[in-house]
Amino acid sequence: MNTAHTPPPSPMSAPMTYEQAGVQYDLIDPLKVAAQRAAAATASHLAGHGFGEVSASRGESAYVVDVGPFYLASIVECLGTKTLVADEMQRLTGKSFFAGIAQDTIAMAVNDLITVGATPLVVQAYWAAGGSEWFTDAQRAGALVEGWKAACDVCQVAWGGGETPALAGIVEAGRIDLAASCTGLVNPKPRLTLGERLGPGDAIVLLASSGIHANGLSLARKLAERLPQGYLTEVEPGVGYGEALLAPTTLYSPVTEALWAAGVPVHYAANITGHGWRKLLRHAKALTYRIHTVPPVPPVLRFIAEQAGHDAAEAYGTLNMGAGFALFVPASDAQRCVEVARGAGVAAWVAGTVEAGPKELLIEPLGVRFSGDSLQLR
């Protein structure tokens, strides 16, 4: 068995889990499920406008409405705590990292929206600061604007507008909470990707991540407290921990648009964010997902896993470990899918297969198994 990707435990300190860093999905997920059930009861309001929801989109990464000639998809996402790393790195280096932070924020929304087969059309910004003085740092504010616009250009979306409240007493002074919403179209309708065609025989194609993206930062920040030089500790020659954490999240919409243009059918897609590779289990169907090829792990993620003392199950169940997006395609189209992704500038691998069987994920090179009940999002 190939164990090259299994991170060894650190002998320097006790293991650190994501829960110890303050994020407990088993406490958060029940609220998500309750909210979904309450939200589902509101779907009848659409009929009064002559429209209807696509009920299969409930519990997926984006919500879909049937408006007649096409489907309308929408999503809102918060960036999370990556801004805290950018703030600290600005203090340490004098450099603003908020252009990358802007891309991270847009990626959180766009990368979810495209899982349903939508073309992103419009992005809205929500920038909530702890006080008006946050906006007086011209370098930082300028980087946020420039990075936001640049990410919109990559995704070919219009930046429609946004909201910039100063929320003293809610957001901590000197901090900012960033979020983005995105609206898109599934047009023509057969492009809709909600997993109805997902089944045994499909191939699993994984798209490379650029690093930690924007999930797992609570753990990464907590870990920095243990390191001898904090965020300036090298993770590889010439690259510090903080700088590596701030690599902008990959935008995957150029890949999904290129796949559609190339005629490569996608049966299902998953954005690998919180819950790590367990997100491969997102669809409700009882299927077995068998991974035979594990992509290379970015140095910063290997470093986190080693320093936190994670075994492979903890690492791959928490972080993206080098795979930021998954595409489920017919086996006959798998290699073509890889070629199209690489042509769009994103490394990709035919990593596994979908099989009949119990709902579980088997990462064979690592000897890791995740059961279907390890991901409860519905």
N, C-alpha and C positions, 0 to 999 in steps of 0.2 A: 504493500500500500504506500502510495506517495504521500508523505507527511511534510513536504517542503513548505506548505503554506500554513502549518499549524504553529501559532505563536507560542514560544515557551514561556512559562511563568517567570516573573522577575524575582530574583533572589533578594532584591534590595528592600522590599516592603511587602506588606500584606496585600492580597488581591483587592481590587476596587471594582465594584459593580456599578451599573448605571443607576440602580436604585439608591445606592449610597451617595451618588452625586445629586440626588434630589428628584429624580424622574421615575415614577412608578406607574407603568402603563396599566397594571391591574387595577389601579385606583382611578385612572383617567378613562379607560376604555368603557366601563359601564355607563358613564355619563354620555359618551358618544352614542352608545347603543340606544339609550333612553331618548336622546335627542332625535335620533333617526326615526324612532317609532312615532314620536310626537309630530315630527315634520311630515311623515308619510300621510298623516291624517289631514294635512292641509292641501294635498294634491288636488282635491276636488274643486278647489277654487279656480284652477286653470280652465275647467270646462266652461265657466262663465265668460271666459274670454275667447272661447272657440278653440282652445288648445288642450293638450294633455301631456302628462309626464310619461317618460319612458321608465316604467317602474323598475326594470332591471338595472337602472343606473343607481338606485338606492344602495348605499354601501360601497359604491365604487369611488374612484378618486375625483370624479366630476359629475355634476347633475345634468341630466339631459331632458329637454322639453321638445315635444313634436309640435312644430309650428306650421306644418303643412308641406311645403316644398322641400324643407330641410329640417335638420335638428339644430337646436340651440343648446350649447353646453356652457357651463359656468362653474367657477371655483373661486374661493378666497383662501389665502394662506398667509400665516405669520412667519417671519424669518426665525424668530427665537433669539437665542443669546449670543449669536456669533458677533453681534456688534460690540459686546463686552471685550472680546479678544482684539477687535480693531481699535477700540479705545485705548487699551493697554499698550498695544504695539505703537500707536501714535505717540503715547507718552514716552515710550522707551526709545523710539527711533526718530521722532519728529515727522514721520511720513504718514499721509492719510491713505487708508486702505478702503475707503468707502466707495470707490468705483466698483471694486470687486464685491463689496457688500450689497450694492444695488443689484448686480447681476444675480447674486444669491437669492435675493428677495423675489425677483421676477421668475427665476428658475423654480422656486417652490410652487408657484402658481401654474406656470406654463407646463412644467414637466408632469403635473397632475392632469391638466386639461387634455393633453394629447393622448393620454391612455385610452380615451373613449373614441379616438379616431378624429378628433376635432382639429381644425386649423385655427390657431389663435388669431383673433382679430383686434381686440382692444384690451389694454392693461390700464388699471387705475391704481393710484398710489395712496397709501395711508402711512404718513410719517408723524407719529405722535411723540413729541419731545417732553422732557420733564420741566421745560421752561423755555421762554422765548429766546433766552441767551444761547441755546444750542445752535440756533441758526446764524449767529454772529461770527462763527468760525468759518471764514470765507473759503479756506482751503478744503475743509471737510464738506461743507455744504455744496461747493462746486463739484467736488469729486462724486458726491451722491447723484447730483443732477446729470453729470456727464456719463457716469456709469449706467444710470437708468436708461438714458437715451440710447447708448451704445447697445445695451442688451435688447432693447426694443428693435433696433435695426437688425440685429442678428436673427431675431425671431420674426421679423417682418410684421410687427404689430404696431398699431397706433396707440400712443400714450394719450388717453382721453382726458385725464385730469386727476384729481385726488383731493386729499384732506391733510392739513398740517396743523393739528391742534397742539397747543401747549397745555399739558396736563399735570401741572404741579400738584403734588400730593397723591397722584396716581402712578405716574412714571417718575422714577428717581431723578433728582436734579442732575443735569449733565449727561443724561442718557437719552436714547431714542428707541422707540418700538416701531419696527418696520413691518408692513404687510402689503400684499398686492392682491387684487382680484383680476381675473381674466375671463373674458367671454370669447367664445369661438363658435364656428359653424361646422357641422358634419354635413358636408355637401359634396357629392350626392349621398343620399341616405344609406346605400349599401356600404359606405365607408365606416359606419358605426361599429365600434369594437367593444362589445360588452361580454364577450366570452361565449356566446351561443355556439360558435363553431369550434371552441376549444375542446380538444379531445385526445384520446390515445393516438400516438403516432406523430403528434406535433413535435417540432424541435424547439428547444429553448435557446435563444440567442441573447447573450449578455453584452451590454454596452459599457465601455470603460467609464469609471468615475475619474474625477480630477483630484480626488482626495477625500476628506471627510464630508464634503458638501456642506449641508447646514443641519445635519442631525447627529447627535452625540456630542454636541458642544458642552453640555453641562458636565459630562464626564471628562472631556478634554480639558476644560478649565480647572476642574478640581484636581486633575492630575498635575497641572502646571505648578501647583503649590508644593508638590513633592520634588520637583526637579531642581538640580543644583543651581542652574541659572534661569529657572523659570521659563518664560517664553523664548528666551535667547539660547536655550540649550539646543545643540545641534541634533537634528534627526538624521542627517546625512551631511557629508562634507560641504560646508558653505551654506547650508540651509538650516535656519533656526526653526524651532518648534512653532512659534507664533506665526511666522511667515508661511510655513507649510500649512497650518490650519486655515489660513486666509486665502488659499487658492480658490478662485471663484468656482461655483458649482457649474458643471457642464449643462449647457442648454441643448435639449434633445429634439426640439421641434424641427431643426433642419434635417435630422435623420428621418423622422416620421413623414415629413413632406416629401423627401426624396424617395422613400419607399413607395408612397402612393403614386408618385410620378413614374416610377419604374415598374409599376404593376405587381409589386410584391404584396401578397395578401397577409394581413396581420389578424390572427384569430383572437389575440388578447395581448394586453400590455400591462406592466406593473412598474411603478416608480419606486425604486428601492430606497426608502428614506427611513423613518423611524421603524423599529422592529427588525432592521437589517434584512437578511435574506429570507426571513419568515414572510416577507411581503410576496414571495413567489407563491404562497398559499392563499393569496387574497380571494380568488374566485370561490364561489360557494360550492362548486362541483366537487364530488369525491373523486380525486385523481391523485396518482403518485407522480411526483416530479423527481426524476433521477438525474443528478449532475455528475458528469464524468470528466469535465474539464473546468478547472478553477482559474480564473484570470489572475495575473500578477497583482500582488497587494502593494498599493502605494506606500512608500517609506513611512509617511506620517501615521498611517493606520497600523502598520506593523509595529511601529514605535509605541503607539498607544496600547496596543494589545500586550506587548511585552512588558511595558512599565506598569500597566494595571494588573498584570498577572492573569490575563484572560486565557482560558483554553479556547479551542477552536469553536466550540458551541456558543460560548459567551460572546466571542468576538463576532462571529457571523450572525448571531441572533440580535446584535445591537448595532453594528456598523455596516456600511456597504461593502467594505473589504475589497474595493476595486471594481465593483459592478454597480453602476448607478441606475440602470434601467434594464428591464427584461422584456423581450418580445417573444411571443409564442406564434410560430409560423409553421406552415406545412413543411415537412422534412425536405421535400423536393425544392423548396425555395430558401432553405436555410443558408447555404453558401452564398447565394445571390444577395440575401439580406445582409450578410457580413460585408460583402463587397460594396454594397450601396452605403452602408454606415461608414465604412472607411473612406469612401469617396466624399462623404460629407464631413470628414475630419474627425470621426470618432472611432476609436479602436473597438473591435467586436469579436466575439468568439461563439462558435456553435458549442454550447456548454452542456447540453443535456437533452433529455427526451421526456415527453409526457406519456404515462402508461395507465392502463386500467388498474385499479387497485384502491386501497384505502387512501384517504387524504393525508399525505405526508410528503416531506421533502427529504431526500436522501442525498447528501453531499459525499459521494463515495470516496474521493481522494483523501478526505479528512476523517472519514468514519463518523460523520455527524448526521443525526436524524432529528427532524422537527416534526412533531405530530400536528394534525389539523387543529387541535384545540390550543396550540401554542400561539395562535393568532385569532383573537376574538374582536372583530370589528363590525359585526352585524347583530 
